[in-house]
Amino acid sequence: MVWEYAIGSVILVSLISLIGVITLSIKKQFMNSILFLLVSFAAGALLGDAFIHLLPQLVEEYGFGLNVSLYVLLGMMIFFVLEKFLHWHHCHHTHEGHKHSHHLEPLAVNNLISDGFHNFLDGLIIAGSYLVSVPVGVATTIAVILHEIPQEIGDFGILIFSGFSRSKALFFNFLSSLTAMAGAIVGLLIGTSVEHFALFLIPITAGHFIYIATADIIPELHKETRIGKSILQFIGLLVGIAIMMLLLLLE
């Protein structure tokens, strides 16, 4: 049953990569307003999943010790280092692309590689969540989807900017998203054969979600200083958290 839920969730997440084509028929101003709300929802959902589902379930199962705190911090540090590397690599290739202005292929390839690795981690995270329980897996899948929608739209835009046709951009973006399936299979195989695998993976996942929400998304939200938009951002954060709370109540 866990395998079916995890693989089904990963397939759903992978299909999000096709959302880029929808953006071509939507006016830019309306798309920006949608992304504005989605990003707020995503931050709330990621924090809600970490603090309402992942950590409480882990503590209930294994208790709360120093190891849990250290694993959460490890998750945050891992993704700090990973993001630093990807940003450096991205800027390095972008510079090369502008220096050799006849093509921007390095930018597209770099984006696909980094996105593929990110999707692999998403698959691993989703699988590990389902190994804890089905409700935790569902909540984590929703949090990942809310985060993936704006990211996949951005990835599609980078590929188009790099000179890919619409069909080629969709194909390669979808191909990159399929690494999530590999991540899920690896996670399920390890999780079912290694004792207490969830004790290691789940707090790292929580640290990952906390890092994305607080280091990546919320600083972007702070760039908006208009009161009306700021209130909507706060409401979006609360709705994202409320969704996670509602899922807990429905268990």
N, C-alpha and C positions, 0 to 999 in steps of 0.2 A: 504493500500500500504506500509506504514511504517513497519508494522508487517512482511509482506512478505520479504521485503528487509533485515530487521534485522535478521530474523530467517535464511534466505538463507545465509547471510554473516557468521553467527555463525556456521552453518553446514560446510561451506567451511573452516573456521578456525579450527574446530574440526577435519576435515579430515587430516589436517597438521600433526596430531599426528602419522599418519601411515607412515610418511616419513622416520622414523628410519630404516625400513626394506631395503630401497634403499641403505643406507650407507653400508650394509653388502657386497654388490657386487662392491663397489668402492674402489679403492686403497686409503690408508690413506693419502698419500702425495697430491693426487688430491682433496680429500675431504677437507683437511686443507686449500687448496687454494680457494676452493669454499666458505667455511665458512668465510675465511678472507675477501672476497669481500661482502658476505651477511651481515656480521656484520657492515661493513662500510655503506652499503646501508641502513640498519635498523636504524642506528644512524641518518643519514640524513633524512630519511623518518619520523622518530618520531619527530625530531625538526621541519621539514617542516610542518607536520600536525599541530603541536602545534601553530606555529607562522604564518602559511599561511592560515590555514582553521579554526581551533577551536577558537582561540582568536579573529581574525577579525570578524568572523560570530557572535560571542557572543557580541562583542562591537557594531556591527551594529544593533543587535536585542535589547540589553538592555542598551547600553551606557557603558562607562568605569568609574568605581568608585573604591573607596578603597576596596569595598567588592570583586571585581574581583581579585585584587592583593592578597588579603588575602586568597581567595579560592585557587589560584595558589600555594601560599606558603604552605597552608594547605595540598594540594595534595602532594607536595614534602616531607613534614614532615611525613605524614601518611605512605608513602612508604619507608621512611628512617627507621621509627620505625618497620614497618612490615618486612623489609629486615633484620634488626638487629635481630629480633626475630627468623626469619626463619634460618638465619646463625647460631645463637646460638643453636637452636634446631637441626639443621643439624649436627653441630660439636659434640654436646652432644651425639646424637645417633651413629654417626660414631665412636666416642671413645668407646661407649659401644659395638659396633659391633666388633671392633678390640680386645677389652678386652675379649669378648666371641666369639672367632674366629670360633666357629662351624657353625655360620651362619651370614649373613649380612641383615637379614630381616628388622630390625628396620630402616636401611638406605633406603631401598626400600619403606617402608610404609610412612616414613617421606617425601620422595620425592613425592610420589603420593598425599599425603594430601596437601602439600604446592603448588604443581602444580595444583591440583583441585581448591584450593582457588584462585590462580592466574588466572585460566581460567574463574572462576565465575566473577571476576572483569573485565576481557576482554569482557565477554558477556554484562555486565552492561554498560561498556564504549561504546561498539558498538551500543547498543540500544539507549543510551543517545545521541550519535552523529546523529543517524538517526532521532531522535525527533527534532533536530535543522534543518536539511535538508538532502535530499538524497545525494547530492554531498559530504557533510561533512562526512556522514556515509560511503560512498565508500572510501574516502581518509583515514579515520580512520581504516577501515577494511584492506586496503593495508598495512598501517603502522604496524598494529598488526601482519599480516601474515609475513612480512619481519622480524619482531622481533621473531616470534614464530618458524620459521624454524630452526635456529641454536639452540634455546632453546629445542625444541622437540627432536632434534638429541642427545643433551646432556642428556636429561631425559631418552631416550631409552638406551643410553650407561650405565647410572647408574643402570637401572633395570637389564641389562645383567650382569653387574659387580656384582650385588647382588645375582646372581644365577638363575635369571628367564630364562626360555627358550625363544626363539625368539617369538613364538606365544603368550606365556603368557605375555611377555613384551609389545607386540603390543596391546593385549586385554586390559590390565590394563591401559596403557598409553591413549588409546582411551576412555576408561571408565572415566578416570580422565578429559579428554578434554570435555566430555559432560556436565560438570558443567557450561560451558560457555552458554549452552542453558538455564539453570536455571537462570543464571545472566541476560541474555537478556530478559527473560519473566518477571522477577522481575522489571527490568529497564523500560520495556514498560508499565507494569501495574502501576507502581508508576508515571512514566512520563505523562501518560494520565489522571491521577487522581489528581496529586499534581501540583498546579500552580507554574510556574517558576522553575520547577525541573531542567531544563537545565542550568539555571543561577547558580545552585549549582554544578551540576555534570561536566559540560564542563570545567570550569577552573581547577577543581580538576584533570580531565583527562589530561589537558594540563600540569599541574604540574607533574603528573605521567610520561608522555612522556619525559618531560625535564629532570626529575630525572634519568630515565633509560638511556637516551642518554649520559648525562654528568657525572653521578656518576658511572654507570656500564660499559657502552660500550666504551666511549672515553678513560678512563684510561687504558683499555685493549689494545686499539689501540696504545697508547703511549709506550707500552712495545716493539713494533717493532721500531727499530732504523735505519734499513737500508733505504737509501735514496729512492731507487726504490720502495720498498714496501710502504714507507710512502707517496710517491706521489700517488700510487694507492689507498691508504686509503683516501687521500684527494679527489681524483676523485670520489671514491665511495660515500663519504659524499655529494659531489656536485650533483651526479646523484640522490641520494635519495631525496634531496631537490628539484631537477629539476622535478622529478616525481610528487611531490606534487604541484609544480607550474603549470605543464602541466595539471593536473586535474582541477586546478582552471580556466585555460584558456579555457578548454573544456566545462565548465559549461554553 
